[in-house]
């Protein structure tokens, strides 16, 4: 199974949000908690099973460090990272 990590970019494979890109905010044994900075914020992330997301090899170390420290993460930073990743800028 592919390793996931906080701050990684993933794409939803199932559900009404299929095809939507998210950042992993936190994780546990069965689920990952996702935010896109718009409808799903860092304060209220979406819970999704690991098998329903596709891992991307893009991640933001600064966001991952903020999530690990428990610091408040601005949704604008999440949106910016997703946008730049999809445009190929990161």
C-alpha positions as CSV (number, residue, x, y, z in Angstrom):
1,X,0.0,0.0,0.0
2,X,1.2,3.5,-0.8
3,X,2.4,5.6,2.1
4,X,0.3,8.6,2.9
5,X,1.4,11.5,5.0
6,X,0.2,14.8,6.4
7,X,0.5,17.6,3.8
8,X,0.2,15.2,0.8
9,X,-1.9,16.0,-2.2
10,X,-4.6,13.4,-2.9
11,X,-7.5,12.9,-5.3
12,X,-10.9,11.5,-4.3
13,X,-11.7,8.3,-6.1
14,X,-15.2,7.7,-4.8
15,X,-18.3,9.5,-3.6
16,X,-20.0,12.7,-4.6
17,X,-16.6,14.5,-4.5
18,X,-15.0,12.1,-7.0
19,X,-12.1,13.9,-8.8
20,X,-11.7,16.6,-6.2
21,X,-8.1,17.3,-4.9
22,X,-7.4,17.6,-1.2
23,X,-4.6,17.9,1.3
24,X,-4.2,15.3,4.1
25,X,-4.7,17.2,7.4
26,X,-4.3,14.2,9.7
27,X,-4.7,10.4,9.5
28,X,-5.4,7.4,11.6
29,X,-5.5,3.6,11.0
30,X,-8.5,3.6,8.7
31,X,-9.2,7.1,7.6
32,X,-7.5,10.2,6.3
33,X,-8.9,13.7,7.1
34,X,-8.9,16.0,4.1
35,X,-9.2,19.7,3.4
36,X,-9.4,21.7,0.2
37,X,-9.5,25.2,1.8
38,X,-13.0,26.0,0.3
39,X,-15.8,23.6,1.3
40,X,-13.7,21.5,3.6
41,X,-11.5,23.7,5.8
42,X,-8.6,22.7,8.0
43,X,-10.8,23.2,11.1
44,X,-13.5,20.9,9.7
45,X,-11.9,18.3,7.5
46,X,-13.6,15.6,5.5
47,X,-13.1,12.0,6.7
48,X,-12.5,9.5,4.0
49,X,-11.3,5.9,3.9
50,X,-7.7,5.5,2.7
51,X,-8.8,3.2,-0.2
52,X,-11.0,6.0,-1.6
53,X,-8.2,8.4,-2.3
54,X,-5.3,8.4,-4.8
55,X,-1.9,9.4,-3.5
56,X,0.0,12.0,-5.3
57,X,3.8,12.4,-5.0
58,X,3.4,16.1,-4.2
59,X,3.4,17.4,-0.7
60,X,4.1,20.7,1.1
61,X,6.6,20.3,3.9
62,X,5.6,23.7,5.4
63,X,2.0,22.7,5.7
64,X,2.9,19.2,7.0
65,X,5.0,20.9,9.8
66,X,2.2,23.2,10.7
67,X,-0.3,20.3,11.0
68,X,2.2,18.2,13.0
69,X,2.8,21.1,15.4
70,X,-0.9,21.7,15.9
71,X,-0.5,25.3,14.6
72,X,-3.4,26.9,12.9
73,X,-3.2,26.5,9.1
74,X,-4.8,29.1,6.9
75,X,-7.1,27.8,4.3
76,X,-5.6,30.2,1.8
77,X,-2.3,28.3,2.0
78,X,-4.1,25.0,1.3
79,X,-5.9,26.5,-1.7
80,X,-2.7,28.0,-3.0
81,X,-0.8,24.7,-2.7
82,X,-3.5,22.8,-4.5
83,X,-3.8,25.4,-7.3
84,X,0.0,25.5,-7.9
85,X,0.3,21.7,-7.8
86,X,-2.4,21.3,-10.4
87,X,-0.9,23.9,-12.6
88,X,2.5,22.2,-12.4
89,X,4.1,25.0,-10.5
90,X,5.2,22.9,-7.6
